[in-house]
């Protein structure tokens, strides 16, 4: 999953490169919109990975139940 985020960041950077090189406004706008969406997808994957890691740590370290005293 982390590889997907890296790939998406690379695609976003490539789209920004296209936007920088073109003189056509519509091509620039499309490339910048694509870059934005690629970044959003990478962010989404990174958040999902962080949530999964948090859940995994909760499963690995369950909270201790209070012990009953007699």
PyMOL Python script that loads the backbone (N, CA, C, O; Angstrom):
from pymol import cmd

cmd.read_pdbstr("""\
ATOM      1  N   UNK A   1       0.824  -1.190   0.000  1.00  0.00           N
ATOM      2  CA  UNK A   1       0.000   0.000   0.000  1.00  0.00           C
ATOM      3  C   UNK A   1       0.871   1.257   0.000  1.00  0.00           C
ATOM      4  O   UNK A   1       0.525   2.240  -0.656  1.00  0.00           O
ATOM      5  N   UNK A   2       1.979   1.243   0.715  1.00  0.00           N
ATOM      6  CA  UNK A   2       2.867   2.401   0.732  1.00  0.00           C
ATOM      7  C   UNK A   2       3.428   2.664  -0.662  1.00  0.00           C
ATOM      8  O   UNK A   2       3.645   3.811  -1.053  1.00  0.00           O
ATOM      9  N   UNK A   3       3.661   1.577  -1.408  1.00  0.00           N
ATOM     10  CA  UNK A   3       4.171   1.737  -2.764  1.00  0.00           C
ATOM     11  C   UNK A   3       3.162   2.482  -3.631  1.00  0.00           C
ATOM     12  O   UNK A   3       3.543   3.255  -4.510  1.00  0.00           O
ATOM     13  N   UNK A   4       1.866   2.249  -3.380  1.00  0.00           N
ATOM     14  CA  UNK A   4       0.836   2.954  -4.134  1.00  0.00           C
ATOM     15  C   UNK A   4       0.913   4.452  -3.879  1.00  0.00           C
ATOM     16  O   UNK A   4       0.798   5.244  -4.815  1.00  0.00           O
ATOM     17  N   UNK A   5       1.105   4.848  -2.633  1.00  0.00           N
ATOM     18  CA  UNK A   5       1.200   6.268  -2.296  1.00  0.00           C
ATOM     19  C   UNK A   5       2.404   6.894  -2.994  1.00  0.00           C
ATOM     20  O   UNK A   5       2.323   8.011  -3.504  1.00  0.00           O
ATOM     21  N   UNK A   6       3.511   6.171  -3.014  1.00  0.00           N
ATOM     22  CA  UNK A   6       4.701   6.684  -3.693  1.00  0.00           C
ATOM     23  C   UNK A   6       4.432   6.838  -5.185  1.00  0.00           C
ATOM     24  O   UNK A   6       4.793   7.849  -5.786  1.00  0.00           O
ATOM     25  N   UNK A   7       3.800   5.837  -5.774  1.00  0.00           N
ATOM     26  CA  UNK A   7       3.452   5.906  -7.196  1.00  0.00           C
ATOM     27  C   UNK A   7       2.537   7.098  -7.466  1.00  0.00           C
ATOM     28  O   UNK A   7       2.729   7.819  -8.445  1.00  0.00           O
ATOM     29  N   UNK A   8       1.554   7.307  -6.612  1.00  0.00           N
ATOM     30  CA  UNK A   8       0.620   8.416  -6.795  1.00  0.00           C
ATOM     31  C   UNK A   8       1.331   9.758  -6.674  1.00  0.00           C
ATOM     32  O   UNK A   8       1.022  10.686  -7.421  1.00  0.00           O
ATOM     33  N   UNK A   9       2.274   9.878  -5.751  1.00  0.00           N
ATOM     34  CA  UNK A   9       3.056  11.113  -5.618  1.00  0.00           C
ATOM     35  C   UNK A   9       3.905  11.338  -6.874  1.00  0.00           C
ATOM     36  O   UNK A   9       4.049  12.471  -7.334  1.00  0.00           O
ATOM     37  N   UNK A  10       4.458  10.269  -7.417  1.00  0.00           N
ATOM     38  CA  UNK A  10       5.240  10.393  -8.651  1.00  0.00           C
ATOM     39  C   UNK A  10       4.370  10.855  -9.807  1.00  0.00           C
ATOM     40  O   UNK A  10       4.787  11.687 -10.612  1.00  0.00           O
ATOM     41  N   UNK A  11       3.153  10.312  -9.891  1.00  0.00           N
ATOM     42  CA  UNK A  11       2.233  10.727 -10.957  1.00  0.00           C
ATOM     43  C   UNK A  11       1.851  12.197 -10.797  1.00  0.00           C
ATOM     44  O   UNK A  11       1.761  12.929 -11.782  1.00  0.00           O
ATOM     45  N   UNK A  12       1.629  12.625  -9.559  1.00  0.00           N
ATOM     46  CA  UNK A  12       1.293  14.024  -9.310  1.00  0.00           C
ATOM     47  C   UNK A  12       2.439  14.935  -9.762  1.00  0.00           C
ATOM     48  O   UNK A  12       2.213  15.975 -10.381  1.00  0.00           O
ATOM     49  N   UNK A  13       3.643  14.536  -9.447  1.00  0.00           N
ATOM     50  CA  UNK A  13       4.804  15.335  -9.846  1.00  0.00           C
ATOM     51  C   UNK A  13       4.934  15.382 -11.371  1.00  0.00           C
ATOM     52  O   UNK A  13       5.267  16.426 -11.931  1.00  0.00           O
ATOM     53  N   UNK A  14       4.676  14.271 -12.034  1.00  0.00           N
ATOM     54  CA  UNK A  14       4.725  14.247 -13.499  1.00  0.00           C
ATOM     55  C   UNK A  14       3.677  15.185 -14.089  1.00  0.00           C
ATOM     56  O   UNK A  14       3.947  15.888 -15.062  1.00  0.00           O
ATOM     57  N   UNK A  15       2.495  15.195 -13.509  1.00  0.00           N
ATOM     58  CA  UNK A  15       1.438  16.090 -13.999  1.00  0.00           C
ATOM     59  C   UNK A  15       1.816  17.552 -13.780  1.00  0.00           C
ATOM     60  O   UNK A  15       1.535  18.399 -14.629  1.00  0.00           O
ATOM     61  N   UNK A  16       2.457  17.856 -12.637  1.00  0.00           N
ATOM     62  CA  UNK A  16       2.908  19.228 -12.405  1.00  0.00           C
ATOM     63  C   UNK A  16       3.979  19.625 -13.418  1.00  0.00           C
ATOM     64  O   UNK A  16       4.039  20.779 -13.843  1.00  0.00           O
ATOM     65  N   UNK A  17       4.819  18.671 -13.802  1.00  0.00           N
ATOM     66  CA  UNK A  17       5.820  18.929 -14.834  1.00  0.00           C
ATOM     67  C   UNK A  17       5.169  19.262 -16.167  1.00  0.00           C
ATOM     68  O   UNK A  17       5.615  20.162 -16.878  1.00  0.00           O
ATOM     69  N   UNK A  18       4.120  18.537 -16.499  1.00  0.00           N
ATOM     70  CA  UNK A  18       3.381  18.822 -17.733  1.00  0.00           C
ATOM     71  C   UNK A  18       2.792  20.220 -17.665  1.00  0.00           C
ATOM     72  O   UNK A  18       2.858  20.975 -18.635  1.00  0.00           O
ATOM     73  N   UNK A  19       2.218  20.566 -16.525  1.00  0.00           N
ATOM     74  CA  UNK A  19       1.618  21.887 -16.355  1.00  0.00           C
ATOM     75  C   UNK A  19       2.663  22.988 -16.514  1.00  0.00           C
ATOM     76  O   UNK A  19       2.386  24.033 -17.103  1.00  0.00           O
ATOM     77  N   UNK A  20       3.861  22.752 -15.990  1.00  0.00           N
ATOM     78  CA  UNK A  20       4.931  23.752 -16.090  1.00  0.00           C
ATOM     79  C   UNK A  20       5.427  23.937 -17.519  1.00  0.00           C
ATOM     80  O   UNK A  20       5.843  25.032 -17.898  1.00  0.00           O
ATOM     81  N   UNK A  21       5.386  22.874 -18.307  1.00  0.00           N
ATOM     82  CA  UNK A  21       5.962  22.919 -19.649  1.00  0.00           C
ATOM     83  C   UNK A  21       5.009  23.407 -20.723  1.00  0.00           C
ATOM     84  O   UNK A  21       5.456  23.847 -21.782  1.00  0.00           O
ATOM     85  N   UNK A  22       3.721  23.342 -20.481  1.00  0.00           N
ATOM     86  CA  UNK A  22       2.770  23.673 -21.538  1.00  0.00           C
ATOM     87  C   UNK A  22       2.486  25.175 -21.594  1.00  0.00           C
ATOM     88  O   UNK A  22       2.634  25.890 -20.603  1.00  0.00           O
ATOM     89  N   UNK A  23       2.076  25.628 -22.769  1.00  0.00           N
ATOM     90  CA  UNK A  23       1.651  27.016 -22.915  1.00  0.00           C
ATOM     91  C   UNK A  23       0.133  27.102 -23.082  1.00  0.00           C
ATOM     92  O   UNK A  23      -0.437  28.192 -23.132  1.00  0.00           O
ATOM     93  N   UNK A  24      -0.504  25.949 -23.167  1.00  0.00           N
ATOM     94  CA  UNK A  24      -1.953  25.916 -23.361  1.00  0.00           C
ATOM     95  C   UNK A  24      -2.669  25.912 -22.013  1.00  0.00           C
ATOM     96  O   UNK A  24      -2.443  25.018 -21.197  1.00  0.00           O
ATOM     97  N   UNK A  25      -3.519  26.889 -21.775  1.00  0.00           N
ATOM     98  CA  UNK A  25      -4.196  26.985 -20.472  1.00  0.00           C
ATOM     99  C   UNK A  25      -5.040  25.759 -20.138  1.00  0.00           C
ATOM    100  O   UNK A  25      -5.048  25.315 -18.990  1.00  0.00           O
ATOM    101  N   UNK A  26      -5.744  25.209 -21.110  1.00  0.00           N
ATOM    102  CA  UNK A  26      -6.595  24.060 -20.814  1.00  0.00           C
ATOM    103  C   UNK A  26      -5.763  22.819 -20.451  1.00  0.00           C
ATOM    104  O   UNK A  26      -6.170  22.032 -19.596  1.00  0.00           O
ATOM    105  N   UNK A  27      -4.623  22.646 -21.084  1.00  0.00           N
ATOM    106  CA  UNK A  27      -3.737  21.523 -20.757  1.00  0.00           C
ATOM    107  C   UNK A  27      -3.149  21.729 -19.362  1.00  0.00           C
ATOM    108  O   UNK A  27      -3.057  20.787 -18.575  1.00  0.00           O
ATOM    109  N   UNK A  28      -2.746  22.984 -19.057  1.00  0.00           N
ATOM    110  CA  UNK A  28      -2.204  23.289 -17.733  1.00  0.00           C
ATOM    111  C   UNK A  28      -3.243  22.999 -16.656  1.00  0.00           C
ATOM    112  O   UNK A  28      -2.932  22.365 -15.648  1.00  0.00           O
ATOM    113  N   UNK A  29      -4.462  23.455 -16.863  1.00  0.00           N
ATOM    114  CA  UNK A  29      -5.531  23.235 -15.879  1.00  0.00           C
ATOM    115  C   UNK A  29      -5.815  21.747 -15.679  1.00  0.00           C
ATOM    116  O   UNK A  29      -5.981  21.287 -14.550  1.00  0.00           O
ATOM    117  N   UNK A  30      -5.870  21.005 -16.771  1.00  0.00           N
ATOM    118  CA  UNK A  30      -6.115  19.568 -16.659  1.00  0.00           C
ATOM    119  C   UNK A  30      -4.995  18.888 -15.898  1.00  0.00           C
ATOM    120  O   UNK A  30      -5.253  18.036 -15.048  1.00  0.00           O
ATOM    121  N   UNK A  31      -3.751  19.251 -16.190  1.00  0.00           N
ATOM    122  CA  UNK A  31      -2.610  18.647 -15.518  1.00  0.00           C
ATOM    123  C   UNK A  31      -2.605  18.992 -14.026  1.00  0.00           C
ATOM    124  O   UNK A  31      -2.325  18.131 -13.192  1.00  0.00           O
ATOM    125  N   UNK A  32      -2.912  20.237 -13.693  1.00  0.00           N
ATOM    126  CA  UNK A  32      -2.943  20.624 -12.281  1.00  0.00           C
ATOM    127  C   UNK A  32      -4.083  19.929 -11.538  1.00  0.00           C
ATOM    128  O   UNK A  32      -3.920  19.550 -10.378  1.00  0.00           O
ATOM    129  N   UNK A  33      -5.217  19.760 -12.180  1.00  0.00           N
ATOM    130  CA  UNK A  33      -6.333  19.024 -11.562  1.00  0.00           C
ATOM    131  C   UNK A  33      -5.951  17.561 -11.357  1.00  0.00           C
ATOM    132  O   UNK A  33      -6.270  16.967 -10.327  1.00  0.00           O
ATOM    133  N   UNK A  34      -5.276  16.994 -12.329  1.00  0.00           N
ATOM    134  CA  UNK A  34      -4.829  15.602 -12.199  1.00  0.00           C
ATOM    135  C   UNK A  34      -3.825  15.468 -11.063  1.00  0.00           C
ATOM    136  O   UNK A  34      -3.893  14.524 -10.276  1.00  0.00           O
ATOM    137  N   UNK A  35      -2.899  16.407 -10.979  1.00  0.00           N
ATOM    138  CA  UNK A  35      -1.908  16.373  -9.898  1.00  0.00           C
ATOM    139  C   UNK A  35      -2.595  16.461  -8.544  1.00  0.00           C
ATOM    140  O   UNK A  35      -2.235  15.747  -7.609  1.00  0.00           O
ATOM    141  N   UNK A  36      -3.574  17.331  -8.446  1.00  0.00           N
ATOM    142  CA  UNK A  36      -4.314  17.476  -7.188  1.00  0.00           C
ATOM    143  C   UNK A  36      -4.990  16.155  -6.812  1.00  0.00           C
ATOM    144  O   UNK A  36      -4.941  15.734  -5.656  1.00  0.00           O
ATOM    145  N   UNK A  37      -5.613  15.516  -7.782  1.00  0.00           N
ATOM    146  CA  UNK A  37      -6.309  14.255  -7.500  1.00  0.00           C
ATOM    147  C   UNK A  37      -5.323  13.146  -7.122  1.00  0.00           C
ATOM    148  O   UNK A  37      -5.599  12.366  -6.211  1.00  0.00           O
ATOM    149  N   UNK A  38      -4.180  13.066  -7.808  1.00  0.00           N
ATOM    150  CA  UNK A  38      -3.172  12.071  -7.451  1.00  0.00           C
ATOM    151  C   UNK A  38      -2.700  12.282  -6.011  1.00  0.00           C
ATOM    152  O   UNK A  38      -2.535  11.324  -5.256  1.00  0.00           O
ATOM    153  N   UNK A  39      -2.484  13.556  -5.638  1.00  0.00           N
ATOM    154  CA  UNK A  39      -2.071  13.850  -4.257  1.00  0.00           C
ATOM    155  C   UNK A  39      -3.160  13.458  -3.262  1.00  0.00           C
ATOM    156  O   UNK A  39      -2.861  12.929  -2.192  1.00  0.00           O
ATOM    157  N   UNK A  40      -4.415  13.713  -3.609  1.00  0.00           N
ATOM    158  CA  UNK A  40      -5.525  13.330  -2.727  1.00  0.00           C
ATOM    159  C   UNK A  40      -5.566  11.811  -2.530  1.00  0.00           C
ATOM    160  O   UNK A  40      -5.789  11.327  -1.421  1.00  0.00           O
ATOM    161  N   UNK A  41      -5.351  11.074  -3.607  1.00  0.00           N
ATOM    162  CA  UNK A  41      -5.339   9.615  -3.507  1.00  0.00           C
ATOM    163  C   UNK A  41      -4.186   9.136  -2.627  1.00  0.00           C
ATOM    164  O   UNK A  41      -4.355   8.226  -1.815  1.00  0.00           O
ATOM    165  N   UNK A  42      -3.019   9.751  -2.791  1.00  0.00           N
ATOM    166  CA  UNK A  42      -1.873   9.381  -1.950  1.00  0.00           C
ATOM    167  C   UNK A  42      -2.165   9.696  -0.484  1.00  0.00           C
ATOM    168  O   UNK A  42      -1.848   8.900   0.399  1.00  0.00           O
ATOM    169  N   UNK A  43      -2.771  10.859  -0.225  1.00  0.00           N
ATOM    170  CA  UNK A  43      -3.139  11.217   1.154  1.00  0.00           C
ATOM    171  C   UNK A  43      -4.111  10.193   1.741  1.00  0.00           C
ATOM    172  O   UNK A  43      -3.978   9.783   2.894  1.00  0.00           O
ATOM    173  N   UNK A  44      -5.073   9.794   0.941  1.00  0.00           N
ATOM    174  CA  UNK A  44      -6.078   8.836   1.399  1.00  0.00           C
ATOM    175  C   UNK A  44      -5.417   7.504   1.773  1.00  0.00           C
ATOM    176  O   UNK A  44      -5.748   6.913   2.801  1.00  0.00           O
ATOM    177  N   UNK A  45      -4.500   7.042   0.953  1.00  0.00           N
ATOM    178  CA  UNK A  45      -3.805   5.787   1.241  1.00  0.00           C
ATOM    179  C   UNK A  45      -2.959   5.923   2.502  1.00  0.00           C
ATOM    180  O   UNK A  45      -2.927   5.013   3.330  1.00  0.00           O
ATOM    181  N   UNK A  46      -2.274   7.057   2.651  1.00  0.00           N
ATOM    182  CA  UNK A  46      -1.446   7.255   3.841  1.00  0.00           C
ATOM    183  C   UNK A  46      -2.293   7.313   5.112  1.00  0.00           C
ATOM    184  O   UNK A  46      -1.889   6.781   6.147  1.00  0.00           O
ATOM    185  N   UNK A  47      -3.457   7.950   5.045  1.00  0.00           N
ATOM    186  CA  UNK A  47      -4.354   7.981   6.211  1.00  0.00           C
ATOM    187  C   UNK A  47      -4.867   6.584   6.536  1.00  0.00           C
ATOM    188  O   UNK A  47      -4.934   6.200   7.704  1.00  0.00           O
ATOM    189  N   UNK A  48      -5.228   5.827   5.507  1.00  0.00           N
ATOM    190  CA  UNK A  48      -5.713   4.461   5.730  1.00  0.00           C
ATOM    191  C   UNK A  48      -4.617   3.601   6.349  1.00  0.00           C
ATOM    192  O   UNK A  48      -4.886   2.782   7.227  1.00  0.00           O
ATOM    193  N   UNK A  49      -3.395   3.785   5.894  1.00  0.00           N
ATOM    194  CA  UNK A  49      -2.276   3.023   6.450  1.00  0.00           C
ATOM    195  C   UNK A  49      -2.061   3.390   7.918  1.00  0.00           C
ATOM    196  O   UNK A  49      -1.799   2.515   8.743  1.00  0.00           O
ATOM    197  N   UNK A  50      -2.169   4.668   8.245  1.00  0.00           N
ATOM    198  CA  UNK A  50      -2.001   5.108   9.632  1.00  0.00           C
ATOM    199  C   UNK A  50      -3.110   4.554  10.517  1.00  0.00           C
ATOM    200  O   UNK A  50      -2.852   4.134  11.645  1.00  0.00           O
ATOM    201  N   UNK A  51      -4.346   4.550  10.014  1.00  0.00           N
ATOM    202  CA  UNK A  51      -5.471   3.986  10.783  1.00  0.00           C
ATOM    203  C   UNK A  51      -5.268   2.492  11.008  1.00  0.00           C
ATOM    204  O   UNK A  51      -5.521   1.986  12.101  1.00  0.00           O
ATOM    205  N   UNK A  52      -4.814   1.789   9.982  1.00  0.00           N
ATOM    206  CA  UNK A  52      -4.581   0.346  10.112  1.00  0.00           C
ATOM    207  C   UNK A  52      -3.480   0.075  11.127  1.00  0.00           C
ATOM    208  O   UNK A  52      -3.582  -0.868  11.912  1.00  0.00           O
ATOM    209  N   UNK A  53      -2.436   0.882  11.121  1.00  0.00           N
ATOM    210  CA  UNK A  53      -1.350   0.702  12.086  1.00  0.00           C
ATOM    211  C   UNK A  53      -1.847   0.967  13.499  1.00  0.00           C
ATOM    212  O   UNK A  53      -1.462   0.265  14.435  1.00  0.00           O
ATOM    213  N   UNK A  54      -2.699   1.975  13.661  1.00  0.00           N
ATOM    214  CA  UNK A  54      -3.247   2.280  14.990  1.00  0.00           C
ATOM    215  C   UNK A  54      -4.122   1.132  15.482  1.00  0.00           C
ATOM    216  O   UNK A  54      -4.047   0.740  16.646  1.00  0.00           O
ATOM    217  N   UNK A  55      -4.951   0.598  14.591  1.00  0.00           N
ATOM    218  CA  UNK A  55      -5.795  -0.545  14.965  1.00  0.00           C
ATOM    219  C   UNK A  55      -4.937  -1.746  15.329  1.00  0.00           C
ATOM    220  O   UNK A  55      -5.220  -2.456  16.294  1.00  0.00           O
ATOM    221  N   UNK A  56      -3.898  -1.964  14.559  1.00  0.00           N
ATOM    222  CA  UNK A  56      -3.018  -3.101  14.810  1.00  0.00           C
ATOM    223  C   UNK A  56      -2.330  -2.958  16.165  1.00  0.00           C
ATOM    224  O   UNK A  56      -2.175  -3.944  16.885  1.00  0.00           O
ATOM    225  N   UNK A  57      -1.922  -1.753  16.513  1.00  0.00           N
ATOM    226  CA  UNK A  57      -1.258  -1.566  17.804  1.00  0.00           C
ATOM    227  C   UNK A  57      -2.246  -1.749  18.953  1.00  0.00           C
ATOM    228  O   UNK A  57      -1.862  -2.194  20.035  1.00  0.00           O
ATOM    229  N   UNK A  58      -3.514  -1.410  18.726  1.00  0.00           N
ATOM    230  CA  UNK A  58      -4.530  -1.628  19.764  1.00  0.00           C
ATOM    231  C   UNK A  58      -4.777  -3.118  19.962  1.00  0.00           C
ATOM    232  O   UNK A  58      -4.987  -3.566  21.089  1.00  0.00           O
ATOM    233  N   UNK A  59      -4.753  -3.877  18.896  1.00  0.00           N
ATOM    234  CA  UNK A  59      -4.951  -5.321  18.984  1.00  0.00           C
ATOM    235  C   UNK A  59      -3.739  -5.965  19.648  1.00  0.00           C
ATOM    236  O   UNK A  59      -3.885  -6.884  20.453  1.00  0.00           O
ATOM    237  N   UNK A  60      -2.549  -5.487  19.312  1.00  0.00           N
ATOM    238  CA  UNK A  60      -1.329  -6.061  19.864  1.00  0.00           C
ATOM    239  C   UNK A  60      -1.163  -5.725  21.347  1.00  0.00           C
ATOM    240  O   UNK A  60      -0.624  -6.527  22.109  1.00  0.00           O
ATOM    241  N   UNK A  61      -1.623  -4.549  21.752  1.00  0.00           N
ATOM    242  CA  UNK A  61      -1.494  -4.106  23.140  1.00  0.00           C
ATOM    243  C   UNK A  61      -2.864  -3.768  23.713  1.00  0.00           C
ATOM    244  O   UNK A  61      -3.174  -2.592  23.902  1.00  0.00           O
ATOM    245  N   UNK A  62      -3.692  -4.775  23.993  1.00  0.00           N
ATOM    246  CA  UNK A  62      -5.017  -4.467  24.523  1.00  0.00           C
ATOM    247  C   UNK A  62      -4.902  -3.824  25.909  1.00  0.00           C
ATOM    248  O   UNK A  62      -3.979  -4.146  26.657  1.00  0.00           O
ATOM    249  N   UNK A  63      -5.814  -2.931  26.260  1.00  0.00           N
ATOM    250  CA  UNK A  63      -5.743  -2.295  27.563  1.00  0.00           C
ATOM    251  C   UNK A  63      -5.941  -3.335  28.662  1.00  0.00           C
ATOM    252  O   UNK A  63      -6.685  -4.303  28.500  1.00  0.00           O
ATOM    253  N   UNK A  64      -5.269  -3.115  29.765  1.00  0.00           N
ATOM    254  CA  UNK A  64      -5.384  -4.034  30.893  1.00  0.00           C
ATOM    255  C   UNK A  64      -6.691  -3.782  31.627  1.00  0.00           C
ATOM    256  O   UNK A  64      -7.060  -2.641  31.904  1.00  0.00           O
ATOM    257  N   UNK A  65      -7.371  -4.858  31.929  1.00  0.00           N
ATOM    258  CA  UNK A  65      -8.624  -4.746  32.678  1.00  0.00           C
ATOM    259  C   UNK A  65      -8.282  -4.560  34.157  1.00  0.00           C
ATOM    260  O   UNK A  65      -7.337  -5.165  34.662  1.00  0.00           O
ATOM    261  N   UNK A  66      -9.041  -3.737  34.831  1.00  0.00           N
ATOM    262  CA  UNK A  66      -8.766  -3.571  36.263  1.00  0.00           C
ATOM    263  C   UNK A  66      -8.998  -4.898  36.988  1.00  0.00           C
ATOM    264  O   UNK A  66      -9.936  -5.637  36.690  1.00  0.00           O
ATOM    265  N   UNK A  67      -8.114  -5.174  37.948  1.00  0.00           N
ATOM    266  CA  UNK A  67      -8.225  -6.426  38.685  1.00  0.00           C
ATOM    267  C   UNK A  67      -9.141  -6.216  39.880  1.00  0.00           C
ATOM    268  O   UNK A  67      -9.070  -5.205  40.579  1.00  0.00           O
ATOM    269  N   UNK A  68      -9.994  -7.195  40.088  1.00  0.00           N
ATOM    270  CA  UNK A  68     -10.925  -7.141  41.223  1.00  0.00           C
ATOM    271  C   UNK A  68     -10.166  -7.435  42.503  1.00  0.00           C
ATOM    272  O   UNK A  68      -9.310  -8.318  42.542  1.00  0.00           O
ATOM    273  N   UNK A  69     -10.484  -6.691  43.541  1.00  0.00           N
ATOM    274  CA  UNK A  69      -9.867  -6.948  44.834  1.00  0.00           C
ATOM    275  C   UNK A  69     -10.836  -7.682  45.719  1.00  0.00           C
ATOM    276  O   UNK A  69     -12.038  -7.416  45.690  1.00  0.00           O
ATOM    277  N   UNK A  70     -10.332  -8.592  46.498  1.00  0.00           N
ATOM    278  CA  UNK A  70     -11.202  -9.379  47.367  1.00  0.00           C
ATOM    279  C   UNK A  70     -11.184  -8.867  48.785  1.00  0.00           C
ATOM    280  O   UNK A  70     -11.865  -9.419  49.649  1.00  0.00           O
TER     281      UNK A  70
END
""", "prot")
cmd.dss("prot")
cmd.show_as("cartoon", "prot")
cmd.util.cbc("prot")
cmd.orient("prot")
